[in-house]
Amino acid sequence: MEAVRRTVIENCAIATVDAEDTEHASGYLVLAGRRIESLGGGRAPEGLENVVHRIDATGHLATPGLVNTHHHFYQWLTRGLATDRNLFDWLVALYPAWARLDEPMVHAAARGSLAMMARGGVTTAADHHYVFPRGSGDLSGALVHAARDLGVRFTLARGSMDRGEKDGGLPPDFAVETIEDALAATEETVRQHHDTSFDAMTRVAVAPCSPFSVSTELMRRSAELARGLGVRLHTHGSETVEEEKFCHERFGMGPTDYFESTGWLGEDVWMAHCVHLDDSDIAALARTGTGVAHCPSSNARLAAGIARVPDLLAAGVPVGLGVDGTASNESGELHTELRNALLVARLGPHRETALTVRRALRLGTHGGARVLGREAEIGSLEPGKLADLVLWRMDTLAHASIADPVAALVLGAPAPVTASFVNGRRIVEDGRLRTADEDEIARTTRAQARRLAEITARG
């Protein structure tokens, strides 16, 4: 049996984000194979066998890898459009393009989205893909293969829509599926790609899009399917005042009550956005253990509002961070969401007490792992957990005069990523991907974006 290979990282500040928020001003980590073997303050233990890499991380902060809980990778091809519209108007403007996506486009967009996140410290990403135009190819496979090639841990939220324009929905009719086709394709995606192992690189969730693009029957049957297959559930919820109005007019109740009536609250569920919640909504999420993917930049870009994150956390609701699609968050990076989550929260009624820098870091790491149901495996630096971590450089002009490295990471300029590890494998080195050619990805995504624009213009 081959001896386990070890990587030793020394002389770095460490923010473990464990239950006690343990930190070390100067410490070490030992990675053994795919897991964290040990960590602590001071120097690494002497006499370690089969050390194949030894990293002097002086001037760095080590944190868990960032966990992105909500994204739409395909939107990488439609960035910078409809920049002055609210959610519904923005969707109407962009659906004609999205309804013409095909497999090469989705694969290219996924590589662009994943590459941008990975080089900025994301080690786990969830993608909510719900647009499956007829004859577009194997879009779920394209997403899974892109994540596998780049080495990013991945949750594919296999989405669906069955309410097209003729049924009062927003998407074009040829971009939606029938209920039976959506359920069958979702089940097949789970059977092909979902991995239940501790160190799984790919998980699948059942994820009908939203109350205004999915019928009540599809919502209910999707929940039944997910629980029958033992996978998690994901959807958009309570994002805008327009959605709130739609649910009252269509169902006679608000979004949270509607979700509960269709089986869509529970510890196996996470919702994107959750901006417009009253006290009873927050209580329902807390009572059921339903998680929230908070997307502060996208919420601001689409003028959706300020989510009540401090109140959600105080109630015990699991909360993680999300980039959301890059057509509503063009940077496509999660580490900027640490800062934006804190700043936006402080504009609300809790003001300066809304979030601390350490709570913001927790949202982007352990909080995200909890939302995805993987807190036993990732999200904090602890012996036995998977070796998903990031070394942020903190001794450059941008951060060197900030004594607190966590404050520097959250409030300062985006910190350079010297190394990012997934399962103990380094996927980023000195701010560049080791698993793919960034320049080739840029060229390919630009070509596919132009191709999509040309096809859309032809109608």
N, C-alpha and C positions, 0 to 999 in steps of 0.2 A: 504494500500500500504506500502510495506516494506521501511523503511528509508534507504537512501543511505549510504553505508559504506565508511568511509574515512581512508586513510593512510596519515600520516604526516611525511615528511622527513625533517630534520633540520641540520644545522651546516655544510653544504657542499658547496664547490665551485660549481657554476653552469655555464655551457656554453649552452645557449639556442639555438644557431644557428638560431635565428629568423632573420628577414630582416635587423635588425640593429646590429646583432651579440652581443646582450646584454649578459653581464656576471656579475656574483655576486661573490665576493671573499668569502662570507659566506652568505648563504641564505636558503630558505625553498621551498618545494613543497607540495601542498595538492592534493592528488588524491581522486576523488569522483567517486566511481564505476569504469567505464571504461575510464574516462576522467580526464584530468588535470583541477582542479578547479581554483587553483591560485598558484602563485609562486612569489618570490621576494627576496630582500636582508633582512638580519636580521632574527628575529624570526617569526614563524608562528602566524597568528591571534589567539587571545584568544577566548574561548567560542565555538569552533567548536563542533558540535554534532556528535555522533556516530563514534568517532575515535576508530577504532578497532586495528590499528597498529600505533606505533610511533617509528620512527627510528632515532637514533642519528648517523648522517653520518659524524661526525668529521673526517677529514683526507681524505675525498673522493671528487671526482669530479662527478657531475651529468651531463650526456649528453643525447640527444635523442638516442634511440636504433639504432644500425647500420643497414643499409639496403643493402642487397646483391642483385645486379641487374642481375647477370648472374652466373649460376652454371650448373653442370651436376652431379647430386647426384649419379647416377649409377657407376660413375668412382671410387667411394670409394673402390670398390672391385678389382681395377687394378692399385693401386698406386705403384710407384717405378719401373715401367717397361718402356722400350724404353727411357732411360734417356738421350740419346745423339743423338736425331733425331729432324729434323725440323717437322713442322706440317703435311705435306703430308705423309712423311715416318712414322711418329708416328701413324697416323691414319691407315695406311696400316698394321702396326704391331699389333694394338689393335682391329681393327674391327672383326677379327675372334673370339675374346673372347666376345666382346659386342654383337655380333650376336647370342650368346647363352644365353643371359639373360632371366630370367623368373621372375614371380611375387614374389616369396620368396626372390630372390636375390635383386630385385629392392627395395622391402620394407626394407630389412636389410640395404642396402646401403644408402637409404634415411634417416633412423634413425641415422646411423653413421655420415653422412654429417651434418644433422640438429643439432645433439647433439654437435658436435665439434664447429659449428658456434655459437649456443646458449650460450654455456659456455664461449665464447669469446665476448659476447656483441651484437650478431646479434638478432634482434627481428622480422625482415621481410626478407624473402629469396625468390628469384625467381629461379626456376629450369627449364632449357631448356632440355626436354627429347624428343628425336627424334628417338630412336631405339626401334622398335616394331617388334621383330621377330615373325614369324607365330607360333601360338599356345602358346604364352608366358604368357597368362592370362591378368588380368586387371591391367596393369602397372600404368595407370593414377590414378586409385583408390588406389593403393598401396602407391603412393606418397602423395596423399591428406590425407590418413589416418595416415601416419607417421607424417606429419606436425601437424595434428590435435591433435594427442596423445601427442606430445612434447610441444604443446602450442605456436608454432612459426607461425606468420602471413605469408601467403604463396601465391605466384603467380606461378601457373603452366603454363609454356609456352609449350603447347602441340605441339611438333615438328612433322616433317614428312620428309621422303626421298622417292623418287620414281626413282632415277637414280642409279641403281646398276652397278656392274662390266660389265655386257653385254652392257650397254648403255654408257660406258665410265666414270662411277662414281667410287668411292673408296669402298663403302660398299658392302659386299656380297649380291647376289641377293635375298637370302631368308630373309634378314634383312630389305628390303625395302617394301613399300606398293604401290598399284596402286593409281592413282590419286583419283578415286572415293572412294576407301576404306579410304584413308587418310582424305579426306574432310568429309566423313560421320562420321568417328570416332572422328574427331576434333569437329564437330558440336555437337555430343552427349556428349563429355566431357564438353563443355561449358554449355550445358543445364543441365547436372547433377551437376556440381560443382561451376559454377560461381555465386558469390554473389555480388550484386550491393550495398548493404547497407554500410553506413558510416563506421561501425566498422567491416566490413567483414574480416573474417579470411582466406578466400580462394577466389582468383580471377583466371581467366583463360585467357591466351593470345593465339593467333594463331601464330605458330612459325615454318614454314618450315626451314630446317637446314641451307643450304648455297647454293650459286650459283653452286658449283661443286657437289652437291648431290641431287639437286632438279631441275626438269624441269621448263622451263619458264611458261608452262601452269599451273603447280601447284603453282608457285609463284603468278601468276596473280589471279587465282581463290581463293587462300588462302586470299589474300588482300580483295577481294570482299566478301568472307565469313565473315571475321573479322568485316568489316564495316557494313555488314548486321546484324550481331549479336550485334554490339556495344561494341566490346572488342578490346584490344590493339594487336599490331603486333610486333613480335620479330624474329630476325635472326642474323646469323654471317655476318659480312661485313668487307672487306678491311683488313683482318688479316695479310696476308703474300704477299710477292712479287710473289709467285707461284700462288696465287689466282688472283692477278692483271693480270698476264700473261694468265691464263686460260680464264678470262673474255674477254680479247682482242682477243684471238684466237677463242673463241667460239661465242662471241656475237658482236665482232667488236667495243667494247667500254669498258671503265673501270667499276669497280663495282658500283660506285655511280650513273653513268649515266644509268647503267643497272637496278639498283633498281628503279630509277625514272621512267624508261620506263615501269616497271611492276607494278607501283602503290605503291612502297615500300618506299616512303619518306612521312613524315607527322608528325603532333603533336601526333598521336596515335602510332607511331613507335619508337622502340629503337633497336639499333644495338650493337652487341658485338664486341669489340676490336677496329675497326677503326684506325688501326695503319698507314696504307699507304694511306694518304690523301694529295692531293695538295690543293692549295688555293681555286680553284674552287669547289672542293669537300666540303671543310669546309663551303664555302659560301652557297652551296646547302643545307647542313644540317641546317645551321642557318636560311636560308630563309623559310624552311619548318617546322622548329621546331622539327626535328628528334633528338632523344636522343642517347646517347652513354654509353655503359657499359665498363668502362676502367678496364682492368685486368693486372696490371703491372707485377705481379709475373709469371703468365702463359705466358705472352708475352716474358719475359726474358727466362723462362725455355725452350720454343720452338724456341728461337732465332728469334722471329717474328719482333722485332724492338721496337723503342720508339715512342709511340703515341704522337701526338702533342696536348697534353691536354691544355697547356697554350693558344695556339692559338684557340682551340675549345671554351674555356671559354671566351676569349676576344671577340669572334664572337657572344656569347650568346647562344651557343649550350648547351642543358641540358646534364650534365655528372654525372654519378654515378660510384661507384666502384663494381667490381665483383671478386669473388674468382676464377671463372671458375672451370672446373672439377678438381677433386683431383688426376687425372692421369697426370695433368700438373701443379698442385700446391698442392703438397702432404700435406702441413700443414692444408689445408682446413679451414683456419681462415681468417676473413675479417679485424680484427683490425690490423694485420700485413700489410695489404694493404694500410693503412693510411701512414705508414712510407715509404713503398716501392714506392707508388705513388709520394711522395715528392722527394725521393732520385733519382728515375729514371728520373723524369722530369728535375732535375737539371743537369743531364748529357747531356741534349740537349742544343740548342743554347741560351735559356734564362738564363741558368746557375742559379745563386743564386736567381734570381727574378722569377723563374718559378712557384713555389708554396710556400705559407706560411703554417705554421702548422694549422692555422685556416681554410684556404682554403681546406687543406687536410681533416680536420674533416667535413667540409661542403660537400665535395664529398661523404663521407661515410654515411651521414645522410640525410640532406635536398636534396642534389643532387640526391641521389638514390630514394628518395620519389618522386621527380619530374619526373625522368625517368620512374617510374612505374605508373605515373598518380595519385599519392596519396599524393601530397604535402599539400592538404587541411586537411588531416587527421593525418599524421605522419611526422617525419623528423625534427621537431623542438619542443622545450618545450614552449608551449603557452597555456593559458587558453582556454578550449573548444576542444583542440586536444586530440587525444587518448593517454592514459597513457602508452606509450611505451618508456621506459627509462632505463638507466644503471647507477649504482653507481660503479665507478672505485676506487679502494683503492690506494691512493697516498702517504701514510705515511710509507711505508716499505723501506727497504734498497735500492730497485731498483729505487725509485723515490723521496725520501724524501728531497734530497738536490737540487731538481729542483724547483725553486720558481714559475714558470709559469705552472699550472697544464695541460693546453692544450699542451704545448710543451713537458711536461713529458709524456702525453698520446701518442702523435704522434711520438716523436723521441726516447723515452725511451724503455726499455724492455716491453714486453707485460704486461699490468697492470692487477692485479687480479680483477675479477668481484665479488663484494660482493653481489650485487642484480641486477637482470634484470627483468623488468616488461613488460608484454604484456597485453593490455586492463586492466591495473591495477592489474593483477594477477602475482605474483612472480613466475617465472619459473626457476630462478637460485638463489642459496643462497650460499655464501662463496665458489664460484667457482665450485659448483656441481649442476647438474640438480636436480630440485625438481619433475619433471614430468616423469622421467624414471630412470632406473637403468643403470648407465654408464658401469658398469662391464659386465652386461648381454648384452648390445649392443656390446661391444667389442668382447665378445665371439661369438655372433651370426654373426657379420660381418666377423670375421676370418674364421668361419666355411663355410660361403657362398662364401668367396673369394677362399678358397681351393676347394670347390665344382665346382666353375666356372673354375678354372685352370685345374681340372681333366677332366671336360667335354670337354674343349677346346683341351687339349692334345690328347684326343681320336679322335678328329676330327669329 
